[in-house]
Each structure stands twice: as C-alpha cells, then as structure tokens.
Amino acid sequence: MAAKKILMLVGDYVEDYEVMVPFQGLQIVGHAVHAICPDKKAANYALF
C-alpha cells in the first residue's frame, strides 16, 4: 500500500482515544497523519 497524507478534523469534545488510536494506527502502517481542530490556535489548550 502506498503511503498517504491524511488530515483528521477533530472537534472540541472528542475523547482522547477516539482520535489517538486511529491516528497512531495509520502512522504505524506508514501514513503521514496530521490532526487539526477548526477555530483553534497552536497555543490553545484545555484547563481542567
């Protein structure tokens, strides 16, 4: 299988494992994966 470039659009209320498992699985098989959340900046983070 040829490596692909994949962009995952991630919402504000997504659970960690809902994104992390497919993200890492795609990386393991050789794809380049990036995840973004629309309307968020690189320095934004959640306070708990």
MODELLER restraints for C-alpha pairs under 7 A, 6 or more apart:
rsr = mdl.restraints
at = mdl.atoms
rsr.add(forms.Gaussian(group=physical.xy_distance, feature=features.Distance(at['CA:3:A'], at['CA:30:A']), mean=5.68, stdev=0.5))
rsr.add(forms.Gaussian(group=physical.xy_distance, feature=features.Distance(at['CA:3:A'], at['CA:31:A']), mean=4.81, stdev=0.5))
rsr.add(forms.Gaussian(group=physical.xy_distance, feature=features.Distance(at['CA:4:A'], at['CA:31:A']), mean=5.05, stdev=0.5))
rsr.add(forms.Gaussian(group=physical.xy_distance, feature=features.Distance(at['CA:4:A'], at['CA:32:A']), mean=6.26, stdev=0.5))
rsr.add(forms.Gaussian(group=physical.xy_distance, feature=features.Distance(at['CA:5:A'], at['CA:31:A']), mean=6.07, stdev=0.5))
rsr.add(forms.Gaussian(group=physical.xy_distance, feature=features.Distance(at['CA:5:A'], at['CA:32:A']), mean=4.80, stdev=0.5))
rsr.add(forms.Gaussian(group=physical.xy_distance, feature=features.Distance(at['CA:5:A'], at['CA:33:A']), mean=6.06, stdev=0.5))
rsr.add(forms.Gaussian(group=physical.xy_distance, feature=features.Distance(at['CA:6:A'], at['CA:32:A']), mean=6.08, stdev=0.5))
rsr.add(forms.Gaussian(group=physical.xy_distance, feature=features.Distance(at['CA:6:A'], at['CA:33:A']), mean=4.77, stdev=0.5))
rsr.add(forms.Gaussian(group=physical.xy_distance, feature=features.Distance(at['CA:6:A'], at['CA:34:A']), mean=6.33, stdev=0.5))
rsr.add(forms.Gaussian(group=physical.xy_distance, feature=features.Distance(at['CA:7:A'], at['CA:33:A']), mean=5.96, stdev=0.5))
rsr.add(forms.Gaussian(group=physical.xy_distance, feature=features.Distance(at['CA:7:A'], at['CA:34:A']), mean=4.98, stdev=0.5))
rsr.add(forms.Gaussian(group=physical.xy_distance, feature=features.Distance(at['CA:7:A'], at['CA:35:A']), mean=5.76, stdev=0.5))
rsr.add(forms.Gaussian(group=physical.xy_distance, feature=features.Distance(at['CA:8:A'], at['CA:34:A']), mean=6.12, stdev=0.5))
rsr.add(forms.Gaussian(group=physical.xy_distance, feature=features.Distance(at['CA:8:A'], at['CA:35:A']), mean=4.54, stdev=0.5))
rsr.add(forms.Gaussian(group=physical.xy_distance, feature=features.Distance(at['CA:8:A'], at['CA:36:A']), mean=6.31, stdev=0.5))
rsr.add(forms.Gaussian(group=physical.xy_distance, feature=features.Distance(at['CA:9:A'], at['CA:35:A']), mean=5.95, stdev=0.5))
rsr.add(forms.Gaussian(group=physical.xy_distance, feature=features.Distance(at['CA:9:A'], at['CA:36:A']), mean=5.29, stdev=0.5))
rsr.add(forms.Gaussian(group=physical.xy_distance, feature=features.Distance(at['CA:9:A'], at['CA:37:A']), mean=5.84, stdev=0.5))
rsr.add(forms.Gaussian(group=physical.xy_distance, feature=features.Distance(at['CA:10:A'], at['CA:35:A']), mean=6.52, stdev=0.5))
rsr.add(forms.Gaussian(group=physical.xy_distance, feature=features.Distance(at['CA:10:A'], at['CA:36:A']), mean=5.81, stdev=0.5))
rsr.add(forms.Gaussian(group=physical.xy_distance, feature=features.Distance(at['CA:10:A'], at['CA:37:A']), mean=4.88, stdev=0.5))
rsr.add(forms.Gaussian(group=physical.xy_distance, feature=features.Distance(at['CA:11:A'], at['CA:37:A']), mean=5.70, stdev=0.5))
rsr.add(forms.Gaussian(group=physical.xy_distance, feature=features.Distance(at['CA:12:A'], at['CA:37:A']), mean=6.96, stdev=0.5))
rsr.add(forms.Gaussian(group=physical.xy_distance, feature=features.Distance(at['CA:23:A'], at['CA:33:A']), mean=6.60, stdev=0.5))
rsr.add(forms.Gaussian(group=physical.xy_distance, feature=features.Distance(at['CA:27:A'], at['CA:33:A']), mean=6.44, stdev=0.5))
